[in-house]
Amino acid sequence: MSTYDPVGLLFAGMEKLGPGSNSDTLHVLRLLPKRQLSLVVDAGCGAGRQTLALAEELEVLVHAIDSYQPFLDDLVRRARAAQLEHLVQARCMDMQGIPQTFREIDLLWSEGAAYNIGFPNALRTWAPALAAHGLVVVSELSWLKVQPPDEVKEFFRSGYPDMRSVQDNIAVASSAGYEVLATHTLPGRAWVDGYYDLLQPRAKALLDHPDAAVRDFAAETVREINVFGRSEGSYGYVFYVLQGA
C-alpha cells in the first residue's frame, strides 16, 4: 500500500484536470435549447473549471459532485475567490449515486468523467434522474479516424479499450433513449494549454520518486502525453449534447 497519493502529487493545485477550456464549455452550453434550468448537476467535476464557467454563465446553483474530496476542496476555494460560492454546492459522492440523490435534473453536465463508469452505463444510470426532456452534456474520448497509428491503438488497448467512434457513441446514446442534438470536438489546443503543458514537467519530475506507485503513475502520464503528440488527430474528446425523453 502506497503511503503517497499519486493523484494528489501530480494534480494538486491544477485548475484543469483534463482536456477542455472555458470557451469550449460555453460554446457547447450555447448549443442547448433555451429553457429554464432549475437543477444543474456537474458529474465528476474534478477541481471544477467547467463548474465555475457554468455557474457564472447560467447564474443558477450548480451541484458539483466528485469522489475525490481534495479536488472538491480546490473547487470550493476557487468558487470563493471568484465570488461564486453561492452558486456552487460541492458534494463528495460516486456519480453512480446520482439517481438516489437528485430528481428532476434539468441539465446534467459531465466533462471527461463518464468513462469512469462507462459511457453507456452512465447514460442509462442517469436517465431516471432527469426531468422530462432533461438535457445531458457528456464529453467522451472518441476515435476520430478509422485507422489510428499503431502506437495509439496499442496505448488505448489497455488505456481505454472501450473507446468508440463518434458514430458508435451516437448510436449508444440513441439506444439509451436520448435524442442527439449536437456534437462538438475539442480542438488540440484544449489538451495542451493549461493541461499537458503543465502536467508534462510535473510527471517527469516524479519519474524518480521513491514510491513505485507514484513512479508508475508518472510514467504512464508521460507516455499518454507522448502518444497524444503522435496521434495525428486520430482521437479526441467529443461533446455529446443529448435530450432525454
N, C-alpha and C positions, 0 to 999 in steps of 0.2 A: 504493500500500500504506500503510495507516494505521500510524503509529508508536504509536498508542494502542490499548488493548484496551477497546472499548466495554462488553463484558460485565463485565469486571473493574471498570471505573469505576462502572457502575450498580449492580452487585450485591455488591460487596466487603463482607464482614462481615455480610451479612444471613443470618439463621437460616432464613427461608423464601424459597425461590426460585420459588415458585408458590403457587397457592391450596391450602389444606389446613390441618389442625390436628391436634394430638396426639389430641384427643378423637375426631375422625372416624377417624383411623388406628386407634385402639384399638377403636372401635365396630365397624369392618369386620373387624378381626382376630378379634373375638369371634363373628363370624358364621361363622367357619370350623369345619368338623367337627373334633372333638377327635382329635388324632393326635400321635404322636411326630415332632417336627421336628428332623432332624439337620443338614440342609444348607439354609440360607436365603440367598437372594441378593436384594439390592435393586438393581434395574437402573435406571440413570440417577438415582443417588441425590442428585446435587447436593451441597449442604452438609450433607445428612443429618439434617434434622429428624426425618423419619419413621424413619430408620435407628436413631437413638438410642432412639426410642419403642419400636420393635420389639425391639431388643436388651434393653432394660430389662424389658419385659413378658415376653418369651419366655425370657430368660436362656440363650440359645444364641448362638453366633458368627454374626454377620451379615456376609456378604461384600458390601461396598458398592462398586459399580462405577460409574464415570463417566469421560467422555472429557476432562474439564477438570480438570487437576491442582490449580489453586488452590482449587476447591471441595472437593476431597478433603483438601487441607491444612487447610481450615477444619474439616472433619468430624473429622479426627484430633485437632485441638486441643480441640474440643468434647467428644469422647469422653473425652479425658484429664481435662478439667475436671470431667466428670460421673462420673469413676472407672468408665468403661465401656470403656476402651481394650482390655481383654482380650476383649471381646465384639464388636469391630468390626475387620474386615480390609478396608482400602481398597485398591482396585486400579484403575489408570488404563487403561481399555480401552473399545472400542466394544461396545455391547450386542449387536450382531450376532454377536460372537465368543463369546457365552455357551456354545453347544453344544461349541465346541472347547476350552473351559476348564473347564467344570463338567459333571458327570454325576450323575444320580440326585438332582436338586434336589427337596426336599420342599415348599418354598414359594418361589415367585418373585414378588417384590413390585415394583411399578413405579408410582410416583405422578407423573402429568403428564409422562411422558417417552417413552412408546411412540410418540407421534406423530412423533418424530424419524426413525423408520424405517418409519412407517405401522402403524396398529393391526393390520390383517390380516396384514401381513408379520411383525410382532413375534410374534403368536400362532403363526404357522407356524414361524418360526425357532426359537422357544424350546421347542416341543413335544418335540423329540428329547432335550433335556437334562433332562426331568422324570423323576422316579421314577414307578413305577406309581401311577396315581391322584394324581399330584402336583398341588398347588394353585397357582393363578396368580391374583394380585390386580392388576388394572390400572385406574388411573383415567384416563379418556379424555374429552376435550372432546366434548360431545354436544349435539345440538339437543334442547330440551325442549318446544318449541312448533312447530306446523306452519307458522305464519306469523310469523316474527320481523319486527321493524321493518326498513324498507328500509335504514337506515343500518347495521344489524347485518349484514344479508345482504351488503351491499356490502363491508364490512370483511373478512368471512371469505371472500369470493370470492377474494381474494388472500391473506389471512392464513392460512386453513386450508380450502382448497376441498374437501378430502376428509372434512370433518366430517359425521357421520351421526347419525341419530336413535338413541335408546336401542334401539328395536325392531330397527333395522338392525344395530347393533353386536352385539346378542344373536344375530342370525342369522349374522353373521360368525364369532362365537365358536363357534357350533354347527357351522357348516360346516367349521371348522378342527379339529373333533374334541373340543371341550370340552363338558362339562355346565355350564350356567349355574346356580350355586347361589343367587345373590342379587345385588342391585344396591343401591347407596346413592349418593344425590346430595348433593354438598357444599352446605351452606347458604351464602347470600350472605355472611354474616359471615366465613366461612373464606377468602374472597377479599380482604376488606378488612383485617381485624385482623392486624397484623404483616407484611402484604404490600403491598397497594395503598396503605395509609395511610403507609407508609414510602417506597415506590417513587415515588409521585407527586411529592413535593417534590424527590427526588433527580433524577428525569428532567427536571423543569422547570429545575433549576439547571444542567443540561447542554445546554440548548437553544441557548446562545450559546457553546458550547465551540469553540476554534479549529479542531478537527478535524472535517471534514464527516461522516465515518463515525460519530463519536460523536453529533453533532447529529442525524443521521438516525435513529439507534437510539433516542435520547431522544425525538424527536418521535413515532416510531411507538409508543413505550411510553405517552406521554401520550394519544395517540389511542385506544389499546387500553383504557386506564382510563376514558376518557370514554365509549367505546362500551358498556362494561360498565354504567356508571351509567345508561344509557338503554336497556338491553337488555330491560327488562320481564320478566326471568326466562326469556328465550327460549332460553338455552343455559346450560350448566354443566358442571362436572366430575362424571362418574358413575363410581363404582367398579363394576367387573365382577368378581365373585367366581366363579372358574372352577375346574373339576377336570378334569384330563387323563384319558386312557383308562387 
